[in-house]
Amino acid sequence: MRAGGAAARRGPGDAAADARALLLLYERMLRVRRVELRLSALFAAGEIPGFIHLSVGQEATAVGIAAALRPDDTIASTHRGHGHALAKGMSLAPFFLELFGKAEGLCAGRGGSMHVADTSIGMLGANGIVGAGLPIALGSALAHAVRKTGGVAAAFFGDGAAAEGVLHETLNLAALWKLPLLLVCENNGWSEFSPTAGQLALSLPRLAAAFGIEFATVDGDDVEAVHEVATGLVARIRDGGGPRFLECSTHRVHGHYEGDPQKYRNPAELAAIAAHDPVARCARRLAELGADAALLDEVARRVDAEVDAAVATARQATSPAFEGARSDVYAGGR
């Protein structure tokens, strides 16, 4: 199944309803974008410890998928997981506290960028190991099935994970047990520093078909299209239809890691990326639906204020004490 754009382009009478729904998605995408750009600046200034991997350009996939899920649904993410976490509902202040490495962070400052998690919203964690979120989401899907919660688990992974054995194992068990699992491949064309074409010997549709799993592909830069297709897939999963596989074709603006000079990419490719910007694309669609520039400016001001406040909170918070480094490492004795 393929969806290259938002199929549900409805009549003029529905324009207001469409605009209201799309404005919510736009604000969520803009929040992810503003957070990622702020993190880029903070990292360059030496305020963010460790490595960070930003999702600039991939916001539509995270937001479109998350908007198709319920609060009690679960997700497992990748090393590029900020957008997934925020789209699922992670609050900005705890998020920035964690990335600043502060004691008040979601994971007490120990997870940082690549391991940020918040189980209260169903965010099971980002992961620094390629494809490692897949079996975590699989286990969560099994838990949903055993507990009969009606919940769905979604596993985000990049095209670089398509050749990992854990994906094949996950597909096998999910299909065998008809688990409520949505597999979301964010295909940005690059597996770290290597083109996707050189990573996998077969196509993703054929891989899904080998396990009898329905496959869909969508323009991952079109938040309406992603949301529409994901909503349909999630509904069929929730009705007991078993796992589904969704490929979202998107574009990575920044390098594999923040500071990556991207010398391996053709300058023409980088120059053309702006034409695929999902945030700008959504703004143009909102204009078509009658939203004026003043409304979008107000959204931007509100988002910027939220980000400013969260960063200020993180800067003033407490650095972890060295004495606590060994806590939570071993279980307590009896």
C-alpha positions, 0 to 999 in steps of 0.5 A: 500500500502506498500513500504519497500525500494526504489522501483525505483532501476533503471539500471546502465545507470541511476546511475549518475542521481540517485546519484545526486538526492540522494546526495541532500537528503543526504545533507539535512538529514546530516544537520538535524542530525548535527543541532540536535547533536549540539543542544544536546551539547548546551542544555547540556551546558545550552545555550538553554532555555526550553525543546527540543525534538530531531529528531535524527534517524528520518531524512529520514521521514522529508526530504523524505516528504519535498522533495515531496512538493512544496515551496508553500505547507504547513506543520504543525509539532509536538513537535519534529519538528526541522527536519520538519522545516529544511527539508522544507527550514528553514534557519539555522541562524534564526532557531538557533536565535529562539532556543537561545531565541534571539530577532532576532529569527523567532518568536522573541525568543518567540517560541523556540524549540516547537513552531518554525515557518516560514510561508514564507516557509510554515512551520506553526509551531511546537506544544507542544500539542499532535496532535495539528498540525493536525487541523492546517494543516486541516485548511491550506488544506481548504485554499488551496482548497478555494483559488484554489492554487493547494497546499497541506498541510502535517500534521506530527504527532507521533503514540502517537497522533493516539488515540487523538480525533482530529485525527479522527475529522481531518480524517472525515472533510478531507475525507468529503470535499476531502481536499488536506491533507497528514497525515504523522504518524511518528511511532517510536514505543514510545508514550513518555514513553509508547510502541505504542502497548498499545496506540491504539485499532485498526490498522492505516490502519483500522482507515484510511479505516473507513474514506475511505482514502487511506493508505500507509506504508513505511520504514521511515529510507529509504529516497528514499522509503519515497520520492518515496511513498510521491511523488506518494501520493502528486500527487494524492492529488494535482489532486483532489483525496482527503486526503492520510494517510502515516505511516513512521516506524522509530526509535527514538534515543534520549529520549522523551526529551533531558536528558531523561535517557530512563530507560523504553527501553530495552537496546537491542533495544537501542543497535540495533538502529544504524543498522537503521541509515537513514544517514548511510544507505543513505551513503551506497546507495550513495557508491553503486551508485558510490559516493566516500568518498571524496565527502561525506566528502566535504558535511559534511565539508560544513554542519558543517561550516553552523552550526558553522556559525549559532551558532556563529550568535545566540550567538552574538545576542540580548536577548529580552527586558522585556519591550516587553513581553506584545507586540503582546498579545492583539490586538490594540484598535480602 
